[in-house]
Amino acid sequence: PHASGTVYLATADAEGNMVSFIQSNYHGFGSGVVLPDSGIALQNRGQEFSLDPAHANCLAPGKKTFHTIIPGFLTHNGQALGPFGVMGGYMQPQGHVQMVMNLVDFGLNPQAALDAPRWQWLGGMNVGIEHGASADLVNALARRGHQVQVSSDLTHYGRGQIILRDPVSGVLCGGTEPRADSHIAVW
């Protein structure tokens, strides 16, 4: 087994109930705390929080500290559209932005939004891009001074799922990640 890992789950039903859930054991066996009679280990993804007031990720009242436990949820005009999530540590917020852009800005369906090649900022002027991304994009970034790393290893570009509910028909449409072991279950 892996030393750590994250699991994301999206669920929805015909009555409009929806859940976006993420669980992460950041290092080892998570927090080491197991809920009695459940077998469920509590996560430890908050390990990067700090109590040092000089630290950028210090816990403080009213402050939103950075972490990567981000179960996403889409709404439009106050109506629930559906749960989504992309796992993958620091790739998670970048993957969320790209998936939502694919849905909203490019009009892709849930599966196509997940299938699309992703990029990630690696620090400084370094950008990673999945194999399959447009050569024009790669060349344009390089011309602007970015150090572009094209990768065929998809394991570093997040893993996600999504369910969207059509606001008119109520039909649920799911998408699941080609980069990981995942599936859609319907009953």
Secondary structure, DSSP 4 states (H G I P E B T S, - for coil): --SSEEEEEEEE-TTS-EEEEEEEE-STTTTS-B-TTT-PBPP-GGGG-B--TTSTTB--TT-----S---EEEEETTEEEEEEEEESTTHHHHHHHHHHHHHHTS---HHHHHHS--EEEEETTEEEEETTS-HHHHHHHHHTT-EEEEES-GGGS-EEEEEEE-TTT--EEEEE-TTSS------
